[in-house]
């Protein structure tokens, strides 16, 4: 979920949200002219009557990235926004900025609605995590790339190496690439 106004790439901060406070916090932060960013990913959920379904979930549940000039004094109004618990800071009582490269990297991987796009540059041997389906949260190794929408993976299951083909959109990178 990306809601933008004019923003400076060097002034991103992390906000901790109150339980179920996302909608209220987002509405009130946007009303104050503060840009917000929450990367979303598809995740599997179980329903007894409907089986497995994939729905969008926050990549960082309970947190929201916000963009504002810290010298403007807006950080105090952000801390007092309904739905917000606090701006995350380390030790000095002031909010700590999030590295611009992290936000730029996340935004580059997301579509206009904030959903993480499938990884398009996987390599054989790379470790990835499955985020949806019956093998959600398994760490697997890329075995082959049959086409742009599917990925062949290897993983340990019941003491044996197993193979599966999963949608590329259900994978996220979880480590360094294989050499």
Secondary structure, 3 states (H helix, E strand, C coil): CEECCCCCCCCEEEEEECCCCHHHHHHHHHHCCCEEECCEEEEEEEECCCEEEEEEEECCCCEEEEECCHHHCHHHHHHCCCCEEEECECCCCCECEECHHHHHHHHHCECCCCEECCCCCCCCCCEEEECCCCCCCCEEEEEECCCCCEEEEEEEECCEEEEEEEEHHHEEECCCCCC
